[in-house]
Amino acid sequence: MSLGLILVAVAVGVGLLVAFWDKIREWLTGVVADFIESTFGAQGRAYFTAAVVAVDKVIIGAREAIRKVVNVRFGKMDKLYKLQEFDSIANYTKEELDEIDKNVVLTQTFVQQS
């Protein structure tokens, strides 16, 4: 079996997991958790629920990463992030200031220098 085919199969599997995760999570926290509680007790259910929450956090991160990749690939983030040093209004023309106001979302980020 070729490596490319394996990678495609893994990508499809991960895509399906991410796409249907909400339904899978509901089933896991309902039906499966009830079964685990009846078999192993409340402590088993608590451990299982914690494991589902950990996987849920990973899936949420994967969704965000996929969304960012798709947005960057198709140019949807071109207007969202733009590094702009802004020290004084006097350094910019009126047209440049208007473009900044129209196209750029300004955020303030603090960087700790070591």
C-alpha positions as CSV (number, residue, x, y, z in Angstrom):
1,M,0.0,0.0,0.0
2,S,1.4,3.4,-0.9
3,L,2.1,6.1,1.7
4,G,-0.1,8.5,-0.3
5,L,-3.1,6.3,-0.1
6,I,-2.6,5.9,3.7
7,L,-2.3,9.6,4.2
8,V,-5.5,10.2,2.1
9,A,-7.3,7.5,4.2
10,V,-6.2,9.2,7.5
11,A,-7.2,12.6,6.2
12,V,-10.7,11.3,5.3
13,G,-11.0,9.6,8.6
14,V,-10.0,12.8,10.5
15,G,-12.3,14.9,8.4
16,L,-15.2,12.6,9.1
17,L,-14.4,12.6,12.8
18,V,-14.2,16.4,12.9
19,A,-17.4,16.8,10.8
20,F,-19.5,14.5,12.9
21,W,-17.9,15.1,16.3
22,D,-20.9,16.8,17.8
23,K,-23.1,13.7,17.2
24,I,-20.3,11.3,18.3
25,R,-19.8,13.4,21.5
26,E,-23.5,13.3,22.3
27,W,-23.5,9.5,21.9
28,L,-20.4,9.0,23.9
29,T,-21.6,11.2,26.8
30,G,-25.0,9.7,26.8
31,V,-25.2,6.0,25.8
32,V,-21.6,5.0,26.3
33,A,-21.2,6.9,29.6
34,D,-24.4,5.3,31.0
35,F,-23.1,1.9,30.1
36,I,-19.7,2.6,31.7
37,E,-21.4,4.0,34.8
38,S,-23.6,0.8,35.2
39,T,-20.5,-1.4,34.7
40,F,-17.7,0.5,36.5
41,G,-19.6,3.0,38.7
42,A,-19.7,6.7,38.9
43,Q,-15.9,7.0,39.1
44,G,-15.6,5.2,35.8
45,R,-18.1,7.6,34.2
46,A,-16.1,10.6,35.6
47,Y,-12.9,9.3,34.1
48,F,-14.6,8.6,30.7
49,T,-16.2,12.0,30.7
50,A,-12.9,13.7,31.4
51,A,-11.4,11.7,28.4
52,V,-14.2,12.8,26.1
53,V,-13.7,16.5,27.2
54,A,-9.9,16.2,26.4
55,V,-10.7,14.8,23.0
56,D,-13.3,17.5,22.5
57,K,-10.6,20.2,23.1
58,V,-8.4,18.6,20.5
59,I,-11.3,18.4,18.0
60,I,-12.1,22.1,18.6
61,G,-8.4,23.0,18.0
62,A,-8.5,20.9,14.8
63,R,-11.6,22.7,13.6
64,E,-10.0,26.1,14.2
65,A,-6.8,25.0,12.4
66,I,-8.8,23.7,9.4
67,R,-10.8,26.9,9.3
68,K,-7.6,29.0,9.3
69,V,-6.0,26.9,6.6
70,V,-9.1,27.2,4.4
71,N,-9.3,30.9,5.0
72,V,-5.7,31.5,4.2
73,R,-5.8,29.2,1.1
74,F,-8.8,31.0,-0.4
75,G,-7.7,34.5,0.6
76,K,-10.3,35.2,3.2
77,M,-7.8,36.3,5.8
78,D,-5.9,38.8,3.7
79,K,-7.8,41.7,5.2
80,L,-7.8,40.3,8.7
81,Y,-4.1,40.3,9.6
82,K,-1.7,43.0,8.6
83,L,1.3,44.0,10.5
84,Q,1.3,47.7,10.8
85,E,3.6,49.9,12.9
86,F,1.7,52.9,13.9
87,D,3.7,55.6,15.6
88,S,2.2,58.9,14.5
89,I,-0.6,60.1,12.3
90,A,1.8,62.5,10.7
91,N,3.8,59.6,9.1
92,Y,0.8,58.6,6.9
93,T,-1.3,60.2,4.2
94,K,-5.0,60.5,4.5
95,E,-5.5,57.8,1.9
96,E,-3.3,55.4,3.9
97,L,-5.2,56.2,7.1
98,D,-8.5,55.6,5.4
99,E,-7.3,52.2,4.1
100,I,-6.2,51.2,7.5
101,D,-9.6,52.1,9.0
102,K,-11.4,50.3,6.2
103,N,-9.4,47.1,5.8
104,V,-7.5,46.3,9.0
105,V,-8.6,45.1,12.4
106,L,-6.2,46.6,14.9
107,T,-5.2,44.5,17.8
108,Q,-2.7,45.2,20.6
109,T,-0.3,42.4,21.4
110,F,2.2,42.5,24.3
111,V,5.5,40.7,23.8
112,Q,7.6,39.9,26.7
113,Q,11.3,40.5,25.8
114,S,13.8,38.3,27.5
